[in-house]
Amino acid sequence: METKELLKNMVENPTKKEHGFEITKMSLLNLQVCSKLPQDEIGAIVNRYSPSGTEQGWHLETEGNLAPVCCANDPLSKHYVFSC
């Protein structure tokens, strides 16, 4: 799928709640999602249902200010940042 198609799909379908996560911010190279899924599962789910379009796919950031944080609106959820 071409980059334009991927971005169009992400804009038209910004939430993937049926797959266990919601896209809260997105750009061409970064993605932030909110999810109750555990950290060891979220990467595979996001790559499956919201592919980045690159060979390596989305990579979960786990260090520094990009590390997962608790959601302010739902303490059972976390915000995860991905880059590609």
Number of C-alpha atoms within 10 A of each C-alpha: 9 10 12 10 11 16 17 12 12 18 12 9 12 16 17 17 11 7 13 15 23 19 21 14 12 17 10 13 11 15 21 20 22 25 23 17 16 10 14 9 9 19 19 16 15 24 16 13 11 20 17 26 17 12 8 10 18 23 17 23 15 14 8 7 9 14 13 21 15 15 15 10 8 11 10 11 19 21 20 25 24 23 16 15
